[in-house]
Amino acid sequence: MQKCYLAMGCFWKPEEKFKTQKGIINTEVGYAGGYKSKVTYEEVCQGNTGHAETVKLTFDEDVISFEKILELFFKLHDPTQKDMQFPDVGTQYRSEIFYENEQQKVVADKIKEKFNKVFNNKIETNISPVKNYCKAEEYHQKYIEKNQR
């Protein structure tokens, strides 16, 4: 099993989209890329912790590759928007791929370049080592699933 961490706006919709993909074993929402190891939703919303709302995926690489996950990542949100995904605005809603190792970084760079050509060099997605990931509060986990009517 491998893990990856993707920021692409509010974490509820991406979690919902990824959890149905074959090979995704588990989804979890949290915060990554900031200055502190533990933060709350309220702190992140203030926009000064450096964290982004992030979906953590655990996946079986024999069923779905990291490359395929990143192709979905670029298709499931607008990677040309800086520090936002309409209607959500702020650095916590930025587009970012957080990698765990050099192999993931190489793949992320390759896929970003591929999509940058498609989007006429307007991609705003950051690629960074994962740091200070912390799980979001329980009420955020599987939020859409819990709140369907």
HUFENFEN-V382788 format. One record per residue. RES is the residue in three letters. PHI is phi in whole degrees, 0 to 359 (999 if undefined). PSI is psi as a letter, one per 30 degrees, with the letter a starting at -180 (* if undefined). OMEGA is omega in degrees with one decimal (999 if undefined). Layout:
RES,PHI,PSI,OMEGA / RES,PHI,PSI,OMEGA
This chain:
MET,999,k,175.7 / GLN,239,l,176.3 / LYS,233,l,170.0 / CYS,214,l,-172.9 / TYR,229,k,-174.7 / LEU,231,k,175.9 / ALA,251,k,-176.7 / MET,205,h,-177.6 / GLY,92,a,177.6 / CYS,306,k,-172.3 / PHE,284,f,-176.1 / TRP,294,e,-177.4 / LYS,292,e,178.0 / PRO,300,e,178.1 / GLU,300,e,-179.5 / GLU,298,e,-179.1 / LYS,291,e,-175.8 / PHE,287,e,-174.6 / LYS,295,f,-179.2 / THR,268,f,-178.0 / GLN,282,k,177.3 / LYS,300,k,179.9 / GLY,99,f,175.4 / ILE,278,j,-176.0 / ILE,275,e,-177.5 / ASN,207,k,171.9 / THR,238,k,177.7 / GLU,210,k,176.3 / VAL,255,k,-178.3 / GLY,194,a,-176.7 / TYR,229,k,-178.8 / ALA,217,l,171.8 / GLY,89,g,-175.3 / GLY,263,a,-172.3 / TYR,268,f,-176.8 / LYS,243,l,-179.3 / SER,280,f,-178.5 / LYS,223,k,178.6 / VAL,221,l,175.5 / THR,250,l,177.1 / TYR,303,e,-179.0 / GLU,299,e,177.9 / GLU,295,e,-179.5 / VAL,297,e,-179.6 / CYS,296,f,176.9 / GLN,290,f,174.1 / GLY,80,g,-178.1 / ASN,241,g,178.2 / THR,266,f,-177.0 / GLY,83,f,-179.2 / HIS,278,l,171.9 / ALA,242,k,171.5 / GLU,297,k,-168.1 / THR,225,k,172.2 / VAL,256,k,176.0 / LYS,263,k,-179.7 / LEU,247,k,168.7 / THR,254,k,-174.2 / PHE,221,l,177.4 / ASP,265,j,-175.6 / GLU,294,f,174.3 / ASP,282,f,-179.0 / VAL,251,e,178.9 / ILE,223,k,-177.7 / SER,275,l,173.9 / PHE,300,e,178.1 / GLU,300,e,179.0 / LYS,296,e,177.8 / ILE,299,e,-179.7 / LEU,290,e,173.9 / GLU,298,e,175.3 / LEU,296,e,178.0 / PHE,309,e,-177.6 / PHE,289,f,179.3 / LYS,270,f,-173.6 / LEU,269,f,177.1 / HIS,209,l,179.7 / ASP,263,j,-176.5 / PRO,284,g,178.9 / THR,268,f,179.2 / GLN,270,k,179.4 / LYS,267,k,176.0 / ASP,55,h,176.6 / MET,187,l,163.0 / GLN,219,j,-173.0 / PHE,314,k,6.6 / PRO,265,g,-176.2 / ASP,276,k,-176.4 / VAL,235,k,177.9 / GLY,142,l,-177.4 / THR,297,f,179.0 / GLN,291,f,179.8 / TYR,253,g,-177.9 / ARG,293,l,174.9 / SER,266,k,-177.4 / GLU,205,k,172.3 / ILE,254,k,176.9 / PHE,258,k,-177.6 / TYR,259,l,179.2 / GLU,265,f,-175.2 / ASN,208,l,-176.7 / GLU,297,e,178.6 / GLN,299,e,177.6 / GLN,296,e,178.9 / LYS,299,e,-179.5 / VAL,300,e,179.1 / VAL,296,e,-179.9 / ALA,299,e,178.4 / ASP,299,e,-178.7 / LYS,296,e,-177.6 / ILE,290,e,176.9 / LYS,300,e,179.9 / GLU,297,e,177.6 / LYS,302,e,-178.5 / PHE,285,f,177.1 / ASN,298,e,175.7 / LYS,294,e,179.0 / VAL,296,e,-176.7 / PHE,262,g,174.9 / ASN,52,h,177.3 / ASN,60,h,-179.6 / LYS,250,g,-179.9 / ILE,295,k,178.4 / GLU,252,g,-177.2 / THR,295,k,174.2 / ASN,271,l,172.5 / ILE,234,j,-172.7 / SER,217,l,172.2 / PRO,294,k,179.2 / VAL,292,k,175.3 / LYS,213,k,176.2 / ASN,51,h,172.5 / TYR,286,k,170.3 / CYS,220,k,-178.8 / LYS,295,k,176.4 / ALA,286,l,179.3 / GLU,303,l,-174.7 / GLU,303,e,-177.8 / TYR,294,f,175.5 / HIS,275,f,-176.4 / GLN,291,k,179.6 / LYS,52,h,-173.0 / TYR,304,e,-177.4 / ILE,295,e,178.3 / GLU,301,e,-178.5 / LYS,290,f,-171.8 / ASN,249,g,175.4 / GLN,288,k,178.7 / ARG,242,*,999
